[in-house]
Amino acid sequence: MLTIPFIRANSEVTIQGLRKKHVANAAEIVNQVLSMDDARKTLLQQAEALLEKSNAAAKEIGGLMQSGQKELAEAKRSETAALKSTIKEREEAAKVAEKAMLDLLVTLPNLPHSSVPAGKTAEDNEITFTWGSVPSLASDAQPHWDLIKKYDIIDFDLGNKITGAGFPVYKGKGARLQRALINFFLDEAIHAGYYEIQPPILINEDSGFGTGQLPDKEGQMYVTKEEGLYLIPTAEVPITNLYRDVIVNEKELPIKNVGHTPCFRREAGSWGAHVRGLNRLHQFDKIEIVQIQMPENSYAALEEMSQHVQRILQKLGLHYRVLRLCGGDMGFASALTYDMEVWSGAQNRWLEVSSVSNFETFQANRLKLRTKVDGKSILCHTLNGSALALPRIVAAILENNQGPDGIKMPEVLVPYTGFTHIS
């Protein structure tokens, strides 16, 4: 969440940043937020002045009573009673003004970093790096939704039977491949210095607010009817919320956590190959890396996280590219995001498999996640990234490695799968 002191000191920067994220009427909203804050301050100042007047009148009452001026004392009592009533009204009005201001403030996205390109859609994203080459496949190469049926490794019909569309059942070597990738990704993260966490997959409203899912993404999340708990869209949410309302010792930074969880998203489906098969699911597994950093180190950490994801993709032998997202294609809470996309051989298209983002102080302000430097409390920076999301990685492995002998496993996975081919 943006802070009032920052907006007040950098109103034009705030307006331009919101415009880069395509917030309509950015200038009007910023001016409205500041006007609400001014109204709140004025009401509190009025209440404070009246309180001083009330305290002074109260001191007079004792002296008047001692000197026998009971009528004047009673008049002063009436005056202080009226002042107390007015003070309460001003304080209540200030609370109303503050709530209205905060309600508007939480609808504003994070400001983009200066390196974020202008643009509105995915077509405006900037390609910063490409690795590998397009795999050479036979003319009769099949997309993964045909391969999974051919080798009976993932079953969408069974998932639809027991739950609904977008909830596949992994079977046999499909399940073992899934488990192999999870363990491989976790081992890579632990080797890179991340501490493994297994968090709950249900969160409360405070947790959703803390990382910026609420009130922005209610419609994309599954929620339990009785308890009002949300199924997580990513492990980022519960892991980052471990540090809600925490003052972290500077010596403990950076904090680097990794976690594997199922993820749940209610995003509306649409027709076409771009959402077919494993391309878009309502439930999927993902390994998430999260960092808590000192502000001055967070962008170096973002590059480190990007390199971590890229090393995994290189070990899997997947042709990939890195995108710096434009303002209009970035997430609500992000200041800078890199997307990693792998090439899907049989579909002849790029598939997003990871987003790595720096949120700067945006989440930390909501979480009240701080550290102390020279005795002064400051907000930490938070970062997260997919390392990696499984469905499209599986799709790319199946499609890019198909041949006459079946689907060859990347060499790095064989110790985890226990087999070299799916056939």
C-alpha positions, 0 to 999 in steps of 0.5 A: 500500500502506498503511504500518505507521506510518500504521496504528499512528498511525491504527488506528481511521481505518484500520479505519473506512476499510476498513469503508467499502470493505467489507473483512470483519473489518477490525478483526481484520486491522488488529490482526493486522498490528500484532501481526505487526509487534510480533513482528518488532520483538521478534525484532530487538530480541532479536537486537540484544541478543544481538549486543551480548552476543556482541561483548562476549564476543568482546572478552574472548577476546583478553584471556583468551588473552593471560593464558593462560586458554585454557580460559576463552577456549574457553568464551567461543568456545563461548558466542559460537558459540551466541549467533551461532546464536541471533542467526541464528534470531531474524533468520530468524524476524523475516524470516518475521514480516515476510513474513507481515505484508507478505503480509497488508498487500498485500491491504488496499485503499487508504483512501477519502477523507473525501468518498467516500459510504458505499455498496456498489454502483453504485446508491449512487454520487453524481451530482455534475454533469450536462451536455447533454440527451438526444438526440432520436432517431427512433422507429426509432433503432438500437443501435450493434450494428445500425448497425455492421452496416448501415454495415459499419464494425466486424465482430465475426464476423471478430474472433471468427474470428481471435481470439475473442469481444470482439476486434472488427475495425474497417474502413473508416470505423470504423477511421478514426473510431477513429484520429481519436478517438485523435489527437483525445484525444492532441492535447487532452491535449498541449495541456493540458500532458501529455507523450506516452509510448508504453509497452510493452503487456507488463509484469512482475510488479513493475510489476503490483504497483507500481500495485496490479493484483497480487496483486488482479487476476491473474484479469482479466489475460492472461499469457504462458505462457513469460515470465510477462509480463502484457498491460496492462489500461491504460496507467496501469500501464507509465506510472506504473511509469516512476517506480518506485524513483525520487526525483523532484526537487521542481522537476520536479513535477507530472509529467503524462504521456499515452499511447495503448495497446490494453488487455486484460481477461479479465473474464468476459462475461455476457448482455444488452444491457449487455455487447453490442457495444462495451459490453464488450470484451477488447481496446480502445484507450484514452488514459490521463492520469497525474500525479505530484503533491506531496501537497498538490496532488493533489486540485486535480489530480484536479479538473483531470483531471476537467475535462479529460475533461469538456471533451472530452465537451462538444466531442464534444457528448455528454450526460454525468454525473459520479459520485463513487463510493461506497466499495463501488464504488471500485477497490482502489488508489483514494482517490477516483474520479470516473466519467464516463458518457455517454448512449447514445441508442438503448440509453436508458442511461448508459455509463461512459467514464472513471474519474479517480482519486487514489491518494494514496501507495498506489501510490507506497509500492509503487513507492518513488516519492518526492521530497525536501522540505527534505532529507526523503524523502516519498512522492508522490501518483499519479493517473490517468484515462481520457481517453478509452476508445474503445469506448463513446465510439464507441457513443454517437457512432454512436447519438446522431448517427444520422439519415436521412443516416447518422451525422453526425460531431461537428464537432470530429472532421471534421478528423481523420476527413476525412468528415462522415458515415458512410453 
